[in-house]
Amino acid sequence: MGAPIRSRLLDLVGPEPSGGPDTAVPTGRVPEPRRSHLRDLVDAAPPPRAATDDRPAPKPGVPAYGTPVFVPAHPRSVASTDAQGRPVRVPFVVYELFEHPAHGTAAFAFTTPRRLADALGEAQPWIATSLGPLAEGVREQGVTVVLDPRVAPGQPNWQPADLTAYAREVR
């Protein structure tokens, strides 16, 4: 399959401010990834309050509504015109649906990006979301969410070349 696809997000971030010689990374060592400031906000936030609406609580063994999941998805766009009549591309994200022997059409959701990559390949695009809104959104279409499905080994849907071709297309 070749080298795994790595996020280029850090390519868009400026270099770390120099903190002096004691903060330098020794030659040959890979620096530790920086902690996201979003994690600081999450850690500082007060605990969520109990639901005051009439939603039922999760059943035993069923993940909570806000459980983060990683869902196979990919970007799309459609041609449109803006307010001045100029042609534009309007981007959106599409969940990928799969045929499941027991559940029919299913949206796969994984509890970690590693599980998603192990099941569908390193080049599989994905989006992070919460389990509850995902289930509610696809239920209207008669689709079931399958959490951490076992996928038969085989050729992944997405190859690194597919991502390269898509990147060229949208530029």
DSSP file (Angstrom, degrees, kcal/mol; ACC not computed):
  #  RESIDUE AA STRUCTURE BP1 BP2  ACC     N-H-->O    O-->H-N    N-H-->O    O-->H-N    TCO  KAPPA ALPHA  PHI   PSI    X-CA   Y-CA   Z-CA
    1    1 A M              0   0    0      0, 0.0     2,-0.1     0, 0.0     0, 0.0   0.000 360.0 360.0 360.0 -19.0    0.0    0.0    0.0
    2    2 A G        -     0   0    0    158,-0.0     0, 0.0     2,-0.0     0, 0.0  -0.446 360.0 -11.4  91.0-168.2    3.0    2.3    0.4
    3    3 A A  S    S-     0   0    0     -2,-0.1     3,-0.1     1,-0.1     2,-0.0  -0.415  78.1-106.0 -70.4 141.7    3.6    5.0    3.0
    4    4 A P        -     0   0    0      0, 0.0     2,-0.4     0, 0.0    -1,-0.1  -0.322  35.2-105.3 -66.6 152.1    0.6    6.0    5.1
    5    5 A I        -     0   0    0    117,-0.1     2,-0.4    -2,-0.0     0, 0.0  -0.640  40.0-161.2 -76.4 130.2   -1.1    9.3    4.5
    6    6 A R        -     0   0    0     -2,-0.4     2,-0.1    -3,-0.1    -3,-0.0  -0.873  24.3-100.8-114.9 148.1   -0.2   11.8    7.2
    7    7 A S        -     0   0    0     -2,-0.4     3,-0.3     1,-0.1     4,-0.0  -0.390  20.2-158.9 -64.1 139.5   -2.0   15.0    8.1
    8    8 A R    >>  +     0   0    0      1,-0.2     3,-1.1     2,-0.1     4,-0.6   0.185  62.8 110.7-101.5  14.6   -0.5   18.1    6.6
    9    9 A L  G >4 S+     0   0    0      1,-0.3     3,-1.5     2,-0.2     4,-0.3   0.889  74.1  54.2 -57.4 -41.5   -2.2   20.3    9.3
   10   10 A L  G >4 S+     0   0    0      1,-0.3     3,-0.9    -3,-0.3    -1,-0.3   0.715  95.3  68.7 -69.6 -18.2    1.1   21.1   11.0
   11   11 A D  G <4 S+     0   0    0     -3,-1.1    -1,-0.3     1,-0.2    -2,-0.2   0.768  99.3  51.4 -65.2 -24.1    2.5   22.3    7.7
   12   12 A L  G << S+     0   0    0     -3,-1.5     2,-0.4    -4,-0.6    -1,-0.2   0.507  95.1  85.7 -91.4  -5.7    0.1   25.2    8.0
   13   13 A V  S <  S-     0   0    0     -3,-0.9     3,-0.1    -4,-0.3     0, 0.0  -0.794  82.1-117.9 -99.1 137.9    1.1   26.1   11.5
   14   14 A G        -     0   0    0     -2,-0.4    -1,-0.1     1,-0.1    -2,-0.1  -0.140  44.4 -78.1 -65.9 167.9    4.1   28.4   12.0
   15   15 A P        -     0   0    0      0, 0.0    -1,-0.1     0, 0.0     3,-0.1  -0.282  53.9 -94.9 -67.0 154.2    7.2   27.2   13.9
   16   16 A E        -     0   0    0      1,-0.1     2,-0.1    -3,-0.1     3,-0.1  -0.411  46.9-101.9 -64.4 141.6    7.2   27.1   17.6
   17   17 A P        -     0   0    0      0, 0.0     2,-0.3     0, 0.0    -1,-0.1  -0.412  43.7-102.8 -63.5 144.1    8.6   30.2   19.3
   18   18 A S        -     0   0    0      1,-0.1     6,-0.0    -3,-0.1     0, 0.0  -0.513  34.5-174.1 -71.7 129.8   12.1   29.6   20.5
   19   19 A G        -     0   0    0      1,-0.5     3,-0.2    -2,-0.3    -1,-0.1   0.257  51.2 -88.5-107.9  11.1   12.2   29.0   24.2
   20   20 A G    >   -     0   0    0      1,-0.2     3,-1.3     2,-0.1    -1,-0.5  -0.414  57.2 -57.0 105.7 175.8   16.0   28.9   24.6
   21   21 A P  G >  S+     0   0    0      0, 0.0     3,-1.0     0, 0.0    -1,-0.2   0.782 126.7  63.1 -67.5 -28.0   18.6   26.2   24.4
   22   22 A D  G 3  S+     0   0    0      1,-0.2    -2,-0.1    -3,-0.2     0, 0.0   0.670 103.1  50.5 -73.2 -13.6   17.0   24.0   27.1
   23   23 A T  G <  S+     0   0    0     -3,-1.3    -1,-0.2     2,-0.1    -3,-0.1   0.443  84.2 114.4-100.1  -0.7   13.8   23.6   24.9
   24   24 A A  S <  S-     0   0    0     -3,-1.0     3,-0.0    -4,-0.3    -6,-0.0  -0.392  71.2-119.1 -69.7 147.1   15.6   22.5   21.8
   25   25 A V        -     0   0    0     -2,-0.1     3,-0.1     1,-0.1    -1,-0.1  -0.763  33.4-112.4 -86.8 126.7   15.1   19.0   20.5
   26   26 A P    >   -     0   0    0      0, 0.0     3,-2.0     0, 0.0    -1,-0.1  -0.233  42.9 -89.3 -58.3 147.7   18.3   17.0   20.5
   27   27 A T  T 3  S+     0   0    0      1,-0.3     3,-0.1     3,-0.0    -3,-0.0  -0.313 114.1  23.2 -58.4 136.4   19.5   16.0   17.0
   28   28 A G  T 3  S+     0   0    0      1,-0.3     2,-0.4    -3,-0.1    -1,-0.3   0.262  99.1 109.0  90.6 -12.4   18.1   12.7   15.8
   29   29 A R    <   -     0   0    0     -3,-2.0    -1,-0.3    -4,-0.0    -4,-0.1  -0.794  67.3-130.1 -99.9 141.7   15.1   12.9   18.1
   30   30 A V        -     0   0    0     -2,-0.4    -3,-0.0    -3,-0.1     2,-0.0  -0.759  30.3-118.9 -86.5 129.0   11.6   13.5   16.9
   31   31 A P        -     0   0    0      0, 0.0     3,-0.1     0, 0.0    -1,-0.1  -0.328  29.8-103.9 -67.5 150.3    9.8   16.2   18.9
   32   32 A E        -     0   0    0      1,-0.1     3,-0.1     3,-0.0     2,-0.0  -0.467  44.2 -99.9 -68.0 142.6    6.7   15.4   20.8
   33   33 A P        -     0   0    0      0, 0.0     2,-0.1     0, 0.0    -1,-0.1  -0.347  42.7-106.3 -63.1 146.6    3.5   16.6   19.0
   34   34 A R        -     0   0    0      1,-0.1     2,-0.3    -3,-0.1     3,-0.0  -0.457  32.5-111.5 -73.2 146.0    2.1   19.8   20.5
   35   35 A R        -     0   0    0     -2,-0.1     2,-0.1     1,-0.1    -1,-0.1  -0.594  35.6-112.3 -76.7 136.6   -1.0   19.6   22.6
   36   36 A S    >>  -     0   0    0     -2,-0.3     4,-0.8     1,-0.1     3,-0.6  -0.442  10.3-137.6 -69.9 139.3   -4.0   21.1   21.0
   37   37 A H  H 3> S+     0   0    0      1,-0.2     4,-1.7     2,-0.2    -1,-0.1   0.754 103.5  68.2 -67.6 -23.0   -5.4   24.3   22.7
   38   38 A L  H 3> S+     0   0    0      1,-0.2     4,-2.3     2,-0.2    -1,-0.2   0.875  93.8  56.6 -62.6 -35.9   -8.8   22.8   22.1
   39   39 A R  H <> S+     0   0    0     -3,-0.6     4,-2.8     1,-0.2    -1,-0.2   0.876 103.3  54.5 -62.6 -36.2   -8.0   20.1   24.7
   40   40 A D  H  X S+     0   0    0     -4,-0.8     4,-1.9     2,-0.2    -1,-0.2   0.916 108.7  48.1 -62.5 -42.3   -7.3   22.9   27.2
   41   41 A L  H  X S+     0   0    0     -4,-1.7     4,-1.1     2,-0.2    -2,-0.2   0.905 112.4  48.8 -64.4 -41.1  -10.7   24.4   26.6
   42   42 A V  H >< S+     0   0    0     -4,-2.3     3,-0.6     1,-0.2    -2,-0.2   0.931 111.4  49.3 -64.1 -44.9  -12.3   21.0   27.0
   43   43 A D  H 3< S+     0   0    0     -4,-2.8    -1,-0.2     1,-0.2    -2,-0.2   0.846 113.2  47.5 -63.6 -33.1  -10.4   20.3   30.2
   44   44 A A  H 3< S+     0   0    0     -4,-1.9    -1,-0.2    -5,-0.2    -2,-0.2   0.630  90.2 103.0 -83.3 -14.1  -11.4   23.7   31.6
   45   45 A A  S << S-     0   0    0     -4,-1.1    -3,-0.0    -3,-0.6    -4,-0.0  -0.367  80.2-107.8 -71.0 147.1  -15.1   23.4   30.7
   46   46 A P        -     0   0    0      0, 0.0    -1,-0.1     0, 0.0     3,-0.1  -0.354  46.7 -87.7 -68.2 156.3  -17.6   22.5   33.4
   47   47 A P        -     0   0    0      0, 0.0     2,-0.0     0, 0.0     0, 0.0  -0.328  54.4 -94.9 -63.1 147.9  -19.0   19.0   33.4
   48   48 A P        -     0   0    0      0, 0.0     2,-0.1     0, 0.0     3,-0.1  -0.323  38.9-119.5 -65.3 145.4  -22.2   18.7   31.2
   49   49 A R        -     0   0    0      1,-0.1     3,-0.1    -3,-0.1     2,-0.0  -0.475  36.1 -91.5 -79.5 155.5  -25.5   19.0   33.0
   50   50 A A        -     0   0    0     -2,-0.1    -1,-0.1     1,-0.1     2,-0.1  -0.361  54.0 -91.1 -63.8 146.7  -27.9   16.1   32.9
   51   51 A A        -     0   0    0      1,-0.2    -1,-0.1    -3,-0.1     6,-0.0  -0.372  34.9-167.8 -62.1 133.3  -30.4   16.3   30.0
   52   52 A T        +     0   0    0     -3,-0.1    -1,-0.2    -2,-0.1     2,-0.1   0.460  62.6  82.6-102.1  -3.3  -33.5   18.1   31.0
   53   53 A D  S    S-     0   0    0      1,-0.1    -2,-0.0     3,-0.0     0, 0.0  -0.214  97.8 -95.7 -88.9-172.0  -35.5   17.1   28.0
   54   54 A D  S    S+     0   0    0     -2,-0.1    -1,-0.1     2,-0.0    -2,-0.0   0.143  73.3 134.6 -96.0  22.2  -37.4   13.8   27.6
   55   55 A R        -     0   0    0      1,-0.1     2,-0.1     0, 0.0    -4,-0.1  -0.481  60.4-115.0 -66.2 137.8  -34.6   12.0   25.7
   56   56 A P        -     0   0    0      0, 0.0     3,-0.1     0, 0.0    -1,-0.1  -0.435  29.3-110.1 -72.1 150.9  -34.1    8.5   27.1
   57   57 A A        -     0   0    0      1,-0.1     7,-0.0    -2,-0.1     0, 0.0  -0.382  48.9 -80.5 -72.2 158.0  -30.8    7.8   28.7
   58   58 A P        -     0   0    0      0, 0.0    -1,-0.1     0, 0.0     6,-0.1  -0.292  46.9-118.5 -59.8 143.9  -28.5    5.4   26.9
   59   59 A K    >   -     0   0    0      4,-0.2     3,-2.4     1,-0.1     0, 0.0  -0.459  46.4 -77.7 -75.9 156.0  -29.3    1.7   27.3
   60   60 A P  T 3  S+     0   0    0      0, 0.0    -1,-0.1     0, 0.0     0, 0.0  -0.324 122.3  16.9 -55.7 132.8  -26.7   -0.5   29.0
   61   61 A G  T 3  S+     0   0    0      1,-0.2    -2,-0.0    -3,-0.1     0, 0.0   0.372 100.8 110.9  85.2  -5.0  -24.0   -1.3   26.4
   62   62 A V  S <  S-     0   0    0     -3,-2.4    -1,-0.2     1,-0.0     3,-0.1  -0.899  72.8-117.0-103.8 127.2  -25.1    1.6   24.1
   63   63 A P        -     0   0    0      0, 0.0    -4,-0.2     0, 0.0    -1,-0.0  -0.202  37.6 -94.7 -61.0 153.0  -22.6    4.5   23.8
   64   64 A A    >   -     0   0    0      1,-0.1     3,-1.9    -6,-0.1    67,-0.2  -0.224  35.2-105.8 -65.9 158.1  -23.8    7.9   25.0
   65   65 A Y  T 3  S+     0   0    0      1,-0.3    67,-3.3    66,-0.1    -1,-0.1   0.843 118.7  47.7 -53.1 -42.1  -25.3   10.4   22.5
   66   66 A G  T 3  S+     0   0    0     65,-0.2    -1,-0.3    64,-0.1    -2,-0.1   0.296  76.9 137.1 -88.6  10.1  -22.2   12.6   22.5
   67   67 A T    <   -     0   0    0     -3,-1.9    64,-2.7    63,-0.1     2,-0.2  -0.367  57.3-122.0 -59.0 125.3  -19.7    9.8   22.0
   68   68 A P  E     +A  130   0A   0      0, 0.0     2,-0.3     0, 0.0    62,-0.2  -0.507  37.6 176.9 -71.7 137.6  -17.1   10.9   19.5
   69   69 A V  E     -A  129   0A   0     60,-2.9    60,-2.4    -2,-0.2     2,-0.5  -0.929  28.4-130.3-137.0 161.6  -16.8    8.6   16.4
   70   70 A F  E     -AB 128 110A   0     40,-2.6    40,-2.0    -2,-0.3    58,-0.2  -0.969  28.2-168.1-119.2 118.7  -14.8    8.7   13.2
   71   71 A V  E     -A  127   0A   0     56,-2.8    56,-2.1    -2,-0.5     2,-0.2  -0.893  28.4-111.1-117.5 131.5  -16.9    8.1   10.1
   72   72 A P  E     +A  126   0A   0      0, 0.0    24,-2.8     0, 0.0     2,-0.3  -0.428  60.2 142.5 -57.8 125.7  -15.8    7.3    6.5
   73   73 A A  E     -C   95   0B   0     52,-1.4    22,-0.2    22,-0.3    20,-0.0  -0.969  31.3-158.8-158.6 162.7  -16.7   10.5    4.5
   74   74 A H  E     -C   94   0B   0     20,-2.1    20,-2.6    -2,-0.3     2,-0.1  -0.995  26.4-101.1-150.9 154.9  -15.3   12.6    1.8
   75   75 A P  E     +C   93   0B   0      0, 0.0     2,-0.3     0, 0.0    18,-0.2  -0.423  36.8 176.5 -75.9 150.1  -15.7   16.1    0.5
   76   76 A R  E     -C   92   0B   0     16,-3.1    16,-2.5    -2,-0.1     2,-0.3  -0.885   8.3-162.6-137.4 168.9  -17.8   17.0   -2.5
   77   77 A S  E     -C   91   0B   0     -2,-0.3     2,-0.4    14,-0.3    12,-0.0  -0.987   5.7-150.5-153.1 155.4  -18.8   20.2   -4.2
   78   78 A V  E     -C   90   0B   0     12,-1.7    12,-2.9    -2,-0.3     2,-0.3  -0.942  27.2-109.6-125.6 149.7  -21.4   21.4   -6.6
   79   79 A A  E     +C   89   0B   0     -2,-0.4     2,-0.3    10,-0.2    10,-0.2  -0.575  52.3 145.3 -76.5 138.6  -21.2   24.2   -9.2
   80   80 A S  E     -C   88   0B   0      8,-2.8     8,-2.6    -2,-0.3     2,-0.4  -0.830  42.8-105.9-152.0-171.9  -23.3   27.2   -8.3
   81   81 A T  E     -C   87   0B   0      6,-0.3     2,-0.0    -2,-0.3     5,-0.0  -0.974  25.9-132.4-128.2 147.1  -23.3   31.0   -8.6
   82   82 A D    >   -     0   0    0      4,-2.5     3,-2.1    -2,-0.4     6,-0.0  -0.192  43.9 -81.8 -86.3-174.4  -22.7   33.6   -6.0
   83   83 A A  T 3  S+     0   0    0      1,-0.3    -1,-0.1     2,-0.1    -2,-0.0   0.751 131.7  51.5 -61.9 -25.4  -24.8   36.7   -5.3
   84   84 A Q  T 3  S-     0   0    0      2,-0.1    -1,-0.3     0, 0.0     0, 0.0   0.375 121.0-106.8 -92.5   4.4  -23.0   38.6   -8.1
   85   85 A G  S <  S+     0   0    0     -3,-2.1    -2,-0.1     1,-0.3     3,-0.0   0.546  72.7 141.2  84.7   7.7  -23.7   35.8  -10.6
   86   86 A R        -     0   0    0      1,-0.1    -4,-2.5    -5,-0.0    -1,-0.3  -0.583  59.5-103.6 -81.6 145.4  -20.1   34.5  -10.7
   87   87 A P  E     +C   81   0B   0      0, 0.0     2,-0.3     0, 0.0    -6,-0.3  -0.477  49.2 169.3 -68.5 136.9  -19.5   30.7  -10.9
   88   88 A V  E     -C   80   0B   0     -8,-2.6    -8,-2.8    -2,-0.2     2,-0.5  -0.931  33.9-122.2-140.2 162.9  -18.5   29.2   -7.5
   89   89 A R  E     -C   79   0B   0     -2,-0.3   -10,-0.2   -10,-0.2    -8,-0.0  -0.949  20.7-151.9-107.3 129.3  -18.0   25.7   -6.1
   90   90 A V  E     -C   78   0B   0    -12,-2.9   -12,-1.7    -2,-0.5     2,-0.2  -0.897  16.5-148.6-103.5 112.9  -20.1   25.0   -2.9
   91   91 A P  E     +C   77   0B   0      0, 0.0     2,-0.3     0, 0.0   -14,-0.3  -0.481  24.9 158.9 -83.4 151.6  -18.3   22.4   -0.7
   92   92 A F  E     -C   76   0B   0    -16,-2.5   -16,-3.1    -2,-0.2     2,-0.4  -0.951  34.8-112.8-156.6 169.6  -20.0   19.8    1.5
   93   93 A V  E     -C   75   0B   0     -2,-0.3     2,-0.5   -18,-0.2    34,-0.0  -0.897  21.2-157.0-114.1 139.5  -19.2   16.5    3.1
   94   94 A V  E     -C   74   0B   0    -20,-2.6   -20,-2.1    -2,-0.4     2,-0.3  -0.961  14.3-134.2-117.1 126.8  -20.8   13.1    2.3
   95   95 A Y  E     -C   73   0B   0     -2,-0.5     2,-0.4   -22,-0.2   -22,-0.3  -0.587  26.0-125.6 -71.5 139.0  -20.9   10.1    4.6
   96   96 A E        -     0   0    0    -24,-2.8    12,-0.5    -2,-0.3     2,-0.3  -0.755  24.6-153.7 -87.6 133.1  -19.9    6.9    2.8
   97   97 A L  E     -D  107   0C   0     -2,-0.4     2,-0.3    10,-0.1    10,-0.2  -0.798   8.4-163.3-108.3 150.2  -22.5    4.2    3.2
   98   98 A F  E     -D  106   0C   0      8,-3.0     8,-3.3    -2,-0.3     2,-0.5  -0.904  24.5-112.7-130.2 155.2  -21.8    0.5    3.0
   99   99 A E  E     -D  105   0C   0     -2,-0.3     6,-0.2     6,-0.2     3,-0.0  -0.809  34.2-167.2 -87.3 127.0  -23.9   -2.7    2.5
  100  100 A H  E  >  -D  104   0C   0      4,-3.2     4,-1.9    -2,-0.5    -2,-0.0  -0.951  23.0-134.8-117.5 134.9  -23.9   -4.8    5.6
  101  101 A P  T  4 S+     0   0    0      0, 0.0    -1,-0.1     0, 0.0     4,-0.1   0.832 104.3  29.1 -60.4 -33.1  -25.1   -8.4    5.6
  102  102 A A  T  4 S+     0   0    0      2,-0.1    -3,-0.0     1,-0.1     0, 0.0   0.743 130.1  34.5 -97.5 -25.4  -27.2   -8.0    8.8
  103  103 A H  T  4 S-     0   0    0      1,-0.3    41,-0.3    41,-0.1     2,-0.2   0.384  88.4-142.8-114.4   2.8  -28.1   -4.3    8.7
  104  104 A G  E  < S+D  100   0C   0     -4,-1.9    -4,-3.2    39,-0.1     2,-0.4  -0.526  77.2  17.2  70.2-134.1  -28.6   -3.5    5.0
  105  105 A T  E    S+D   99   0C   0     37,-0.2    39,-1.8    -2,-0.2     2,-0.3  -0.589  85.6 178.4 -74.0 127.6  -27.3    0.0    4.2
  106  106 A A  E     -De  98 144C   0     -8,-3.3    -8,-3.0    -2,-0.4     2,-0.6  -0.960  33.9-139.8-136.2 147.9  -25.1    1.1    7.0
  107  107 A A  E     -De  97 145C   0     37,-2.6    39,-2.3    -2,-0.3     2,-0.3  -0.945  30.6-139.6-100.0 120.6  -22.9    4.0    8.1
  108  108 A F  E     - e   0 146C   0     -2,-0.6     2,-0.4   -12,-0.5    39,-0.2  -0.636  20.6-173.6 -81.8 139.3  -19.8    2.7    9.7
  109  109 A A  E     - e   0 147C   0     37,-2.4    39,-3.4    -2,-0.3     2,-0.4  -0.997   5.3-159.5-132.8 138.0  -18.5    4.5   12.7
  110  110 A F  B     -B   70   0A   0    -40,-2.0   -40,-2.6    -2,-0.4    37,-0.1  -0.908  20.4-140.1-121.5 146.3  -15.2    3.8   14.5
  111  111 A T  S    S+     0   0    0     -2,-0.4    -1,-0.1   -42,-0.2     3,-0.1   0.655  90.5  24.3 -80.4 -15.2  -14.2    4.7   18.0
  112  112 A T  S  > S-     0   0    0    -42,-0.1     4,-1.6     1,-0.1     5,-0.1  -0.990  74.6-124.0-143.0 152.4  -10.6    5.6   16.9
  113  113 A P  H  > S+     0   0    0      0, 0.0     4,-2.6     0, 0.0     5,-0.2   0.839 112.7  60.1 -61.6 -31.1   -9.0    6.8   13.7
  114  114 A R  H  > S+     0   0    0      2,-0.2     4,-2.7     1,-0.2     5,-0.2   0.913 103.3  49.3 -63.7 -42.9   -6.6    3.8   13.9
  115  115 A R  H  > S+     0   0    0      2,-0.2     4,-1.9     1,-0.2    -1,-0.2   0.894 111.2  50.5 -63.6 -38.5   -9.6    1.3   13.9
  116  116 A L  H  X S+     0   0    0     -4,-1.6     4,-3.0     2,-0.2     5,-0.4   0.944 112.7  45.5 -63.2 -47.4  -11.0    3.1   10.8
  117  117 A A  H  X S+     0   0    0     -4,-2.6     4,-2.2     1,-0.2    -2,-0.2   0.886 111.4  52.8 -65.2 -38.5   -7.6    2.9    9.0
  118  118 A D  H  < S+     0   0    0     -4,-2.7    -1,-0.2    -5,-0.2    -2,-0.2   0.884 117.7  38.0 -63.1 -37.3   -7.1   -0.7   10.0
  119  119 A A  H  < S+     0   0    0     -4,-1.9    -2,-0.2    -5,-0.2    -1,-0.2   0.885 133.3  19.9 -81.3 -40.0  -10.5   -1.6    8.5
  120  120 A L  H  < S-     0   0    0     -4,-3.0    38,-0.5     1,-0.2    37,-0.4   0.456 112.6 -94.6-116.9  -3.2  -10.7    0.6    5.5
  121  121 A G    ><  -     0   0    0     -4,-2.2     3,-1.3    -5,-0.4    -1,-0.2  -0.045  34.4 -84.4 104.3 153.7   -7.1    1.6    4.7
  122  122 A E  T 3  S+     0   0    0      1,-0.3    -1,-0.1    -4,-0.1  -117,-0.1   0.757 122.9  55.6 -64.9 -27.0   -4.7    4.5    5.4
  123  123 A A  T 3  S+     0   0    0     35,-0.4    -1,-0.3    -3,-0.1    36,-0.1   0.457  75.9 121.8 -88.5   0.2   -6.0    6.6    2.6
  124  124 A Q    <   -     0   0    0     -3,-1.3     2,-0.1    34,-0.2    -3,-0.1  -0.484  60.0-136.1 -66.6 118.3   -9.7    6.5    3.7
  125  125 A P        +     0   0    0      0, 0.0   -52,-1.4     0, 0.0     2,-0.3  -0.442  32.1 174.8 -69.6 151.0  -11.0   10.0    4.2
  126  126 A W  E     -A   72   0A   0    -54,-0.3     2,-0.3    -2,-0.1   -56,-0.0  -0.953  24.5-143.7-150.9 168.5  -13.0   10.5    7.4
  127  127 A I  E     -A   71   0A   0    -56,-2.1   -56,-2.8    -2,-0.3     2,-0.4  -0.988  19.5-128.1-135.7 145.2  -14.8   13.0    9.6
  128  128 A A  E     +A   70   0A   0     -2,-0.3     2,-0.3   -58,-0.2   -58,-0.2  -0.787  43.3 145.3 -93.0 136.5  -15.1   13.2   13.3
  129  129 A T  E     -A   69   0A   0    -60,-2.4   -60,-2.9    -2,-0.4     2,-0.4  -0.865  49.3 -85.2-151.6-177.2  -18.6   13.6   14.7
  130  130 A S  E  >  -A   68   0A   0     -2,-0.3     4,-1.8   -62,-0.2     5,-0.2  -0.804  31.6-127.9-100.5 146.2  -20.8   12.6   17.6
  131  131 A L  H  > S+     0   0    0    -64,-2.7     4,-2.7    -2,-0.4     5,-0.2   0.887 102.5  54.4 -60.6 -43.3  -22.6    9.3   17.5
  132  132 A G  H  > S+     0   0    0    -67,-3.3     4,-2.6     1,-0.2     5,-0.2   0.956 110.0  42.7 -60.8 -55.7  -26.1   10.7   18.4
  133  133 A P  H  > S+     0   0    0      0, 0.0     4,-2.5     0, 0.0    -1,-0.2   0.871 114.5  53.4 -60.7 -35.1  -26.3   13.3   15.6
  134  134 A L  H  X S+     0   0    0     -4,-1.8     4,-2.2     2,-0.2     5,-0.3   0.958 110.9  45.4 -61.3 -50.0  -24.9   10.8   13.1
  135  135 A A  H  X S+     0   0    0     -4,-2.7     4,-1.8     1,-0.2    -1,-0.2   0.903 114.6  48.3 -61.7 -42.2  -27.5    8.2   14.0
  136  136 A E  H  X S+     0   0    0     -4,-2.6     4,-0.9    -5,-0.2    -1,-0.2   0.907 111.6  50.5 -64.5 -41.0  -30.3   10.7   13.9
  137  137 A G  H  < S+     0   0    0     -4,-2.5     4,-0.2    -5,-0.2    -2,-0.2   0.883 116.9  37.3 -66.9 -39.7  -29.2   12.1   10.5
  138  138 A V  H ><>S+     0   0    0     -4,-2.2     5,-2.1     1,-0.2     3,-1.3   0.720 101.8  73.2 -87.5 -20.2  -28.9    8.7    8.8
  139  139 A R  H ><5S+     0   0    0     -4,-1.8     3,-2.1    -5,-0.3    -1,-0.2   0.872  89.0  62.1 -59.9 -36.4  -32.0    7.2   10.4
  140  140 A E  T 3<5S+     0   0    0     -4,-0.9    -1,-0.3     1,-0.3    -2,-0.2   0.758 104.5  49.0 -60.8 -23.8  -34.3    9.4    8.3
  141  141 A Q  T < 5S-     0   0    0     -3,-1.3    -1,-0.3    -4,-0.2    -2,-0.2   0.312 122.7-105.6 -97.2   7.2  -32.8    7.6    5.2
  142  142 A G  T < 5S+     0   0    0     -3,-2.1     2,-0.4     1,-0.3   -37,-0.2   0.766  75.1 141.5  75.4  25.4  -33.3    4.1    6.6
  143  143 A V      < -     0   0    0     -5,-2.1     2,-0.3    -8,-0.1    -1,-0.3  -0.821  40.8-146.6-105.3 140.5  -29.6    3.7    7.4
  144  144 A T  E     -e  106   0C   0    -39,-1.8   -37,-2.6    -2,-0.4     2,-0.5  -0.805  13.2-129.6-102.7 144.7  -28.2    2.0   10.5
  145  145 A V  E     -e  107   0C   0     -2,-0.3     2,-0.5   -39,-0.2   -37,-0.2  -0.831  18.7-161.7 -92.4 129.6  -25.0    3.0   12.2
  146  146 A V  E     -e  108   0C   0    -39,-2.3   -37,-2.4    -2,-0.5     2,-0.4  -0.962  11.9-143.1-113.4 119.3  -22.6    0.1   12.9
  147  147 A L  E    S-e  109   0C   0     -2,-0.5   -37,-0.2     1,-0.2   -39,-0.1  -0.696  74.0 -15.1 -88.9 128.4  -20.0    0.8   15.5
  148  148 A D  S    S-     0   0    0    -39,-3.4    -1,-0.2    -2,-0.4   -38,-0.1   0.917  86.6-163.6  46.7  58.5  -16.5   -0.6   15.0
  149  149 A P        -     0   0    0      0, 0.0     2,-0.6     0, 0.0    -1,-0.1  -0.311  20.9-118.7 -69.8 152.9  -17.6   -3.1   12.3
  150  150 A R        -     0   0    0    -31,-0.0     2,-0.4    -2,-0.0   -31,-0.0  -0.836  33.6-158.8 -88.1 124.2  -15.4   -6.0   11.2
  151  151 A V        -     0   0    0     -2,-0.6     3,-0.1     3,-0.0     0, 0.0  -0.892  19.7-113.8-110.4 133.1  -14.6   -5.5    7.6
  152  152 A A        -     0   0    0     -2,-0.4    -1,-0.0     1,-0.1     0, 0.0  -0.371  42.2-103.8 -61.4 138.3  -13.6   -8.3    5.3
  153  153 A P        +     0   0    0      0, 0.0     2,-0.3     0, 0.0    -1,-0.1  -0.304  69.6 104.9 -64.0 150.0  -10.0   -7.9    4.1
  154  154 A G  S    S-     0   0    0     -3,-0.1    -3,-0.0     0, 0.0     0, 0.0  -0.981  71.8 -25.7 167.0-169.2   -9.6   -6.7    0.6
  155  155 A Q        -     0   0    0     -2,-0.3     4,-0.1     1,-0.1   -34,-0.0  -0.527  66.6-120.3 -69.3 125.6   -8.7   -3.7   -1.6
  156  156 A P        -     0   0    0      0, 0.0   -35,-0.1     0, 0.0   -36,-0.1  -0.301  13.8-125.9 -63.1 152.5   -9.5   -0.4    0.2
  157  157 A N  S    S+     0   0    0    -37,-0.4     2,-0.4     1,-0.1   -36,-0.1   0.881  95.4  50.2 -64.2 -39.1  -12.0    1.9   -1.4
  158  158 A W        -     0   0    0    -38,-0.5   -35,-0.4     4,-0.0   -34,-0.2  -0.878  66.8-171.5-110.4 133.0   -9.6    4.8   -1.4
  159  159 A Q    >>  -     0   0    0     -2,-0.4     4,-1.4   -36,-0.1     3,-0.9  -0.808  39.9-108.3-112.3 157.6   -6.0    4.7   -2.6
  160  160 A P  H 3> S+     0   0    0      0, 0.0     4,-2.0     0, 0.0     5,-0.1   0.866 121.1  58.1 -53.7 -35.6   -3.4    7.5   -2.1
  161  161 A A  H 3> S+     0   0    0      1,-0.2     4,-2.5     2,-0.2     5,-0.2   0.844 100.4  57.0 -64.2 -32.6   -3.7    8.2   -5.9
  162  162 A D  H <> S+     0   0    0     -3,-0.9     4,-2.4     2,-0.2    -1,-0.2   0.907 107.2  47.9 -64.0 -41.3   -7.4    8.8   -5.4
  163  163 A L  H  X S+     0   0    0     -4,-1.4     4,-2.5     2,-0.2    -2,-0.2   0.899 111.4  50.4 -66.4 -40.0   -6.7   11.5   -2.8
  164  164 A T  H  X S+     0   0    0     -4,-2.0     4,-2.1     2,-0.2    -2,-0.2   0.931 111.4  48.2 -62.1 -45.9   -4.1   13.1   -5.1
  165  165 A A  H  X S+     0   0    0     -4,-2.5     4,-2.0     1,-0.2    -2,-0.2   0.901 112.0  49.4 -63.1 -40.7   -6.5   13.2   -8.0
  166  166 A Y  H  X S+     0   0    0     -4,-2.4     4,-2.0     2,-0.2    -1,-0.2   0.918 108.4  53.1 -65.4 -41.9   -9.3   14.7   -5.8
  167  167 A A  H  X S+     0   0    0     -4,-2.5     4,-0.8     1,-0.2    -1,-0.2   0.899 110.2  48.0 -60.4 -40.3   -6.9   17.4   -4.5
  168  168 A R  H >< S+     0   0    0     -4,-2.1     3,-0.5     1,-0.2    -1,-0.2   0.899 109.3  54.6 -65.1 -39.8   -6.0   18.3   -8.1
  169  169 A E  H 3< S+     0   0    0     -4,-2.0    -2,-0.2     1,-0.2    -1,-0.2   0.872 110.1  44.0 -62.9 -39.4   -9.7   18.4   -9.1
  170  170 A V  H 3<        0   0    0     -4,-2.0    -1,-0.2     1,-0.2    -2,-0.2   0.572 360.0 360.0 -87.8  -8.2  -10.8   20.9   -6.4
  171  171 A R    <<        0   0    0     -4,-0.8    -1,-0.2    -3,-0.5    -2,-0.1   0.492 360.0 360.0 -77.8 360.0   -7.9   23.3   -6.8
